[in-house]
Amino acid sequence: MLEDILTKQKSFFDTGMKTVLRGQESRFRRVIIQNGNLVVNARSEESGICARAYLNGAYGFASTAEYSEEAARKTIEAATKNARYLDKFNADKKNAYPEIAGSMITSPRMIIDFEQKRLVDLCKEIDAYIAKKYPDLLSRTVVYREDTMEKIIVTSDAADGHVAYPRCTVYVILNMASAEGQPVEVMDSFGGFGHIEDNYSELNGVYEKIDELYKKLHDKAEGVYASAGVKTVILHPNVAGMIAHEAVGHTVEADLVQGGSVAGPNLGKKVASDLVGIVDFAHTAFGDKAPLPVYIDDEGVPAEDAVLVEGGVLKGYMHDRESAALYGVKPQGNARGYAFSDEPLIRMRNTCVLPGKDKLEDMIASVDDGYYLLQTGNGQADLTGEFMFGITMGYEIKNGKLGKAILDTTVSGVAFDMLNTVDMVSDTVTWNTSGTCGKKQAMPVSMGGPAIKCKITIGGR
């Protein structure tokens, strides 16, 4: 656990500036077993300190890969010096943003280390189950990935914090031959917030999901190509959550709004069906802990939920302290940096489409000719809200019943146009906790939602 050597360094802050000092330790681990062979067994750690000073709209930033009191003082001095220097060339002087009531915020979890052999043994155990039960596979891959962060945040005019974010995920990838002799593949992930013992103390639940994954693979091996065109579809929460993150979430990050995103002229306007609500949750969602809880951001802002879309109306953006002051709203804890050497950017946390009142079986029964899309692959979206995603698992819907599985295809559209076609929303929420957002720097995120019924363009074969 990180020792707090930073709080006492507040005496070195320049009283004329707003300063944040952050110490951070991060650990990354990866184990990969392919067809019974251990091919990757990696572990790395990094730690350091960064400081950021704000003066009249100019930021001075400095970092060092050393965690000591002397390093902290030098980093503060360098950031302060940089802010003064950049202020000389800053023609657009800005007022200081409002202070935030100070307090000490801690997270309920800290980082626990486990020997690497424990992770390798876990992957071997899962691989052995697959190999024994499903010998007809062309290939199988088991991946363990862990990314953890521990941060100490010390500020001149906001909250201080000592928080930790442990996360581990197991990915299972299965491959077999289709009826035409072509390889088909499916993948699923298991795990999320917490440590290996939190997520994998017993594996019966994991094995049940692997059995479900194998059935989907077998269905896909006998699958057909989707027909191209604008189709009525039901998006599984995995797909709905991805679109909420990529095609909506990024457009309402205030820095990208200032860069010209489609959300800029649409604040307060109807952008979706009345049935659609989207919230970026901080640390609690639907009365329970959020999948990747954030209690304080890297500017010392206590984390609160950010309501993005409510009743189909675009209600707000996600902010850092500077953009919140510009728009005259309260910051809610969305500024985060990935590595100790990264300045915080406006980032999503737990972005979710809110549940509705419909039952999934009723939604399927309402579709005469369409598709149930379960899983996405790679995809992209831009600041216009236009998106394209790969679909790696789905089923036909014929006369209100699930039909054959479909082979890999794509979906595309414009997010706000697509969301305006939503006419049914399921009453349960499913989260995906394995996401890593790549906005300039990596960042662990979760996304989720209910199943939604809408119209979307499918690429077909």
ABEGO torsion letter per residue (X at the ends): XBBBAAAAAAAABBAABBBBBBBBBBBBBBBBBBGGBBABBBBBBBBEBBBBBBBGGBBBBBBBABBBAAAAAAAAAAAAAAAAAAAAABABBBBBBBBBBBBBBBBABBBBBBBAAAAAAAAAAAAAAAAAABAABABBBBBBBBBBBBBBBBBAABBBBBBBBBBBBBBBBBBBBBAAGBBBBBBBBBEEBEBAAAAAABAAAAAAAAAAAAAAAAAAAABBBBBBEBBBBBBBAAAAAAAAAAAAAAAABAAAAAAGBAAAAABGBBABBAABBBBBBBABBGGBBBABBBABBAAGBBBBBBBABBGGBBABBBBBAAAAAAAGBBBAGABBBABAABBBBBBBBBBBBBBBABBAAAAAAABABBBBBABBBBBBBBAAGBBBBBBABBBBBBGGBBBBBBBBBBBBEBAAAAAAABABBBABBBBBAABBBABGBBBBBBBBEBBBBBBBBBAEX
